[in-house]
Structures are given as C-alpha cells and as structure tokens.
Amino acid sequence: MKYVIDTSALINIVLKFYKKDPNFINRVLEESIFPDLIFYEIGSYLRKYKEIKKVSNNEIKEMIELFNYIIGKAKIEGVRLNYEILDLSIEENLSYYDAVYLYLAKKHNLILISDDKDLIEKGAMSSDNLLKN
C-alpha cells in the first residue's frame, strides 16, 4: 500500500482523469486504502451533484457503479468511533472526517492524497501532483 485517498481527491481523480488513463488510475487505487466512510461521502457528493447539475437518474446510477468499481480496487478499512482520531482532530483543528484520513495515513505510514486545503496544509499531496508524478 502507498496511499490514503480522501473523497475530494477521489472525485477529482475519477471525474478529471479516469477516462484519460484508466490503467494508471487503477494501479494507484490498487495501492490505496479508503476508510469505509468514503461510501457515505461519495453518496453525499452524488446527491448534491444530481441537484446542482440536474443529471438523470441513469447518469447517477452509472456514476455510482463507477465509484463502486473504483473503490472496490482499494483496501477498505473500517474506522469506528476512535479516541485517537478525535484527539488528532482536536490537535490538528480538523473535522473528524478529515482526521480519519490523516489518522490512516499516519497509522500505515502512507502518503495522504487530498484536494482539501486543510489537509494539504498538514502535508497531503494534491491529486494533481499525484498524477504529475
């Protein structure tokens, strides 16, 4: 394993780059860990996306299938309510959600990929920088 990828980065990777180079993206994802929370965050994103973009139900269903396929290539780690994550959240002044990703990266000594400015300030690599390498 090399990476922990948060939702913001995964969405950008899929929407901007997946069709351009699916083999490279698949290799990155196969070397990645996601917390189980990613399913709920992607679901929230798709709900907002559907409302804002006014896309069809079929398009949303296709996106759900694509995200499930992509996420299925990575290792999923269940993260329950955890004092270490809460403490990290307080210490780093992050949301609990963001702290989950930072916690997994630290726990497994992996590179955190995020397009969230708070996590980039904490040392995460942006999806653009990942894809340039």
N, C-alpha and C positions, 0 to 999 in steps of 0.2 A: 504494500500500500504506500502511496505517495501523498495523497491529497484528501483534505476535507473540503467539500464544496458546499457553500451555502446557497440558499434559494435564489438570491439576487443574481449570483454568478451563473447558476444552472440555467435560469431563464434566459439570460443573455447568450450563453453558450448555445443553447438549443435554438433560440429564435434567430440569432445572427449567423451562427457558424455551422450548425449541424448539417445542413444541406450542402455546404461548400466542401467539407472534408469529414464525412461521417466516420471513416476509418480511424483518423486521428482522435476524434472526439470519443469514439468507442474505447480506444486504448486508454485515454485519460480516465474515463469513467470506470473502466475495469480496475484501475489503480486507486479508486476513491472510496471513501466512507461517507455515508449520509446518516444523520440521526433520523429516527422514524418520524420525527416532527416535520420532515420535508414534505410528506404527503399532504399534511394539513395546510402548510404554507403555499404549496402549489395549488391546492384546491381554492384557497382564498384568492390567490392571484387570478386563476381562471374565472372565478366569479366576477371579479372586477373587470377583467379583460372583456368578458362577454357583455357586461353592462355598458362599458365605455365604447367598445368597437362595434357593438351591435352585430356580432357574428352569429351565424346559425348554430343550432344545436348540433348539427352534424360536424361542423368545424370544431366545436368544443370537444365533441366525442373523439375526434381524430387527435386533437391535442392531448387529451387525457391518455389515449392509447400510446402516443409517442412518449410522453413523460413516464408512463409506467414502464415502457420498454427500456428507456434510457436509465431510469432509476434502478431497474432490475439488473443492470450490468454491474452495479456497485454493491459493496457490502453495506447493509443497513444495520445500524446499532441502536438498540432500544435505550433510550435515556429517560429514566424515571425522574421524579422529583428528587433532587440531589443537593445536599448542603454545599458540596464543593462548587457546583455550578452557581448556586445562589451567592456564595461568598465571592466568586470570581466576578459575577455580575455587579455586585456592590463595589468591590475593589477597583474594577476597571470602568465603572459607570456605564455599563451596557445593559440593554434589555436582557431578560432571562433567555429569550430566543437566541440573541446574538452570542451570549455567553456559552450556550450549548455548543455552538460551532467552535469557538475558541477553546473550550474545555476539551473537546475531542481531538483537536489539533495538538494541544499540549500533551494530553494523555498518551497519544500514539506517536508523538514526535513527527507529525506530518505537516505539510505546507497547507495553510488555510487559503482557499481561493474565495474571494468575496468582492462584490462591487458595492458594498456598503461602506460609506466613508468612515464610519466609526471603527469598523474592523480593519480597514486599510490603515488607519492611524495606529492601530495596535499591531501592525506588521503583516496583515494579509496581503496576498498578491491579487491584483485585479484579473478578471477573466481575459481582458485584452492583453495583459502582459503574459499570462499563461500561454495564450495562443500565438504570441510572437516568438516564444522560445522553441 
